[in-house]
Amino acid sequence: MISKRIKNMTPSATLEQSAKISDLKKQGIQVIGFNVGEPDYNTPMNIIKKAEEAYHLGLTRYTPAAGMIELREEICRKFKRDYGLDYTPKDVVVSSGAKQSLTNAFMAIIDPGDEVIVPTPCWVSYVEMIKLADGIPIMVALEEKDGFRLDVDKIKKSVTVKTKAIIINSPNNPTGAVYSKNDLVQLGQLAVDHDFYIISDEIYEKLLYDAEENVCIAALSSEIKEKTITINGVSKSYAMTGWRIGYAVGPTEIIKAMTDYQGNTTTSPNTPAQYASIEALANSEASVEIMRQEFDKRRQYIISRINEMKNIHCSTPKGAFYVMPNVSHFYGKQYNGFTVNNSLDMANYLLEEAKIAVVTGAAFEAPDNIRISYSNSMDNIIEGMNRMEEALSKLQ
Ligand SMILES: Cc1ncc(COP(=O)(O)O)c(C=O)c1O
């Protein structure tokens, strides 16, 4: 018998769709994948070389549960350089991806029945992670008309005596929204006043456009820093999703609890990948910039194409590599026996009719939208937008 804990978990929304996509591919049909959540770039060569070096140096054994001291020192240097923040290696725990860092954080702070505020639209896994830790996710819907900005007045109404934490994500997956300093200051003050933690997932930190800058909420005041666990990693910034290195930085006591949990569940993260991650953090900004500029060109193209199409509109994302157009105008419309009643239907319709793979917004608590990732070549984006325009125009 499978445990109730796992039975209550919603499997990743994209899995079913992936099966359909591979079926179509097996039939020789060219599907354009706008569903991917990772850069379409290879890891920069200087980083790969460091991993090779690690194997030859015999860096193939376990490391301390919290990760190599040299990597934790490099992470401290990064926070000092980027945000003027002072951390020491005992305030840092390296994990097998930011996903594990997030799980560790929830496991370390949540007791059964504790509430965690989740502003939505949100990344698919937060809610499941909170439930797995016996917490209660409290969703707060942000408004599309405001560009999905962090509405702290709205969040304030959801704070109760049981509020243990809020999870925020800027730049945001799926909306691409980047939270303003003003809103983050207000949220930080709310957390200090009501004594709850802020888990700040900043995994898309380097992918910012239109001269936006990442505001690391922990840097806003020493009181806010005491309440904040910052989550980050090398996956998105350095095109290293498969290397599985993420990290968390925060109050020593919480980091210790996260490390203890990790020590018993996975020991330590991959050693050569940790060694390579030092190089990523220390010497790879030029590669990030090339990738960022290319993403920006694609972003501008895709927004202009979508906003030129009829009956669909899209707010302008300032970060990450996703756009999230509103497709609700088409609900109730049909073509060729296929009726689109919701965002999952729309994703299925676009896959069947246009052979493009997008993700249903419902997976992110955004039922009026679909998520399109522009982590794909410009040629594929142009072709994919042509196909989407044609497919939408057929819905009557
Ligand atoms: C918002 C967000 N946080 C965390 C992650 C996980 O990153 P990692 O590959 O480091 O586990 C993702 C990956 O899609 C993400 O979109």
Ligand as a Chemical Component Dictionary entry (heavy atoms), coordinates in Angstrom:
data_LIG
# 
_chem_comp.id                   LIG 
_chem_comp.type                 NON-POLYMER 
_chem_comp.pdbx_formal_charge   0 
_chem_comp.three_letter_code    LIG 
# 
loop_
_chem_comp_atom.comp_id 
_chem_comp_atom.atom_id 
_chem_comp_atom.alt_atom_id 
_chem_comp_atom.type_symbol 
_chem_comp_atom.charge 
_chem_comp_atom.model_Cartn_x 
_chem_comp_atom.model_Cartn_y 
_chem_comp_atom.model_Cartn_z 
_chem_comp_atom.pdbx_ordinal 
LIG C1 C1 C 0 11.276 28.559 -9.390  1  
LIG C2 C2 C 0 12.176 27.387 -9.390  2  
LIG N1 N1 N 0 12.814 27.051 -8.260  3  
LIG C3 C3 C 0 13.630 25.992 -8.203  4  
LIG C4 C4 C 0 13.844 25.198 -9.301  5  
LIG C5 C5 C 0 14.740 23.992 -9.163  6  
LIG O1 O1 O 0 16.039 24.229 -9.579  7  
LIG P1 P1 P 0 17.152 23.083 -9.475  8  
LIG O2 O2 O 0 17.394 22.598 -10.857 9  
LIG O3 O3 O 0 18.364 23.790 -8.941  10 
LIG O4 O4 O 0 16.663 22.028 -8.567  11 
LIG C6 C6 C 0 13.195 25.496 -10.507 12 
LIG C7 C7 C 0 13.368 24.619 -11.690 13 
LIG O5 O5 O 0 12.571 24.572 -12.603 14 
LIG C8 C8 C 0 12.355 26.632 -10.560 15 
LIG O6 O6 O 0 11.722 26.977 -11.695 16 
# 
loop_
_chem_comp_bond.comp_id 
_chem_comp_bond.atom_id_1 
_chem_comp_bond.atom_id_2 
_chem_comp_bond.value_order 
_chem_comp_bond.pdbx_ordinal 
LIG C1 C2 SING 1  
LIG C2 N1 SING 2  
LIG C2 C8 DOUB 3  
LIG N1 C3 DOUB 4  
LIG C3 C4 SING 5  
LIG C4 C5 SING 6  
LIG C4 C6 DOUB 7  
LIG C5 O1 SING 8  
LIG O1 P1 SING 9  
LIG P1 O2 DOUB 10 
LIG P1 O3 SING 11 
LIG P1 O4 SING 12 
LIG C6 C7 SING 13 
LIG C6 C8 SING 14 
LIG C7 O5 DOUB 15 
LIG C8 O6 SING 16 
# 
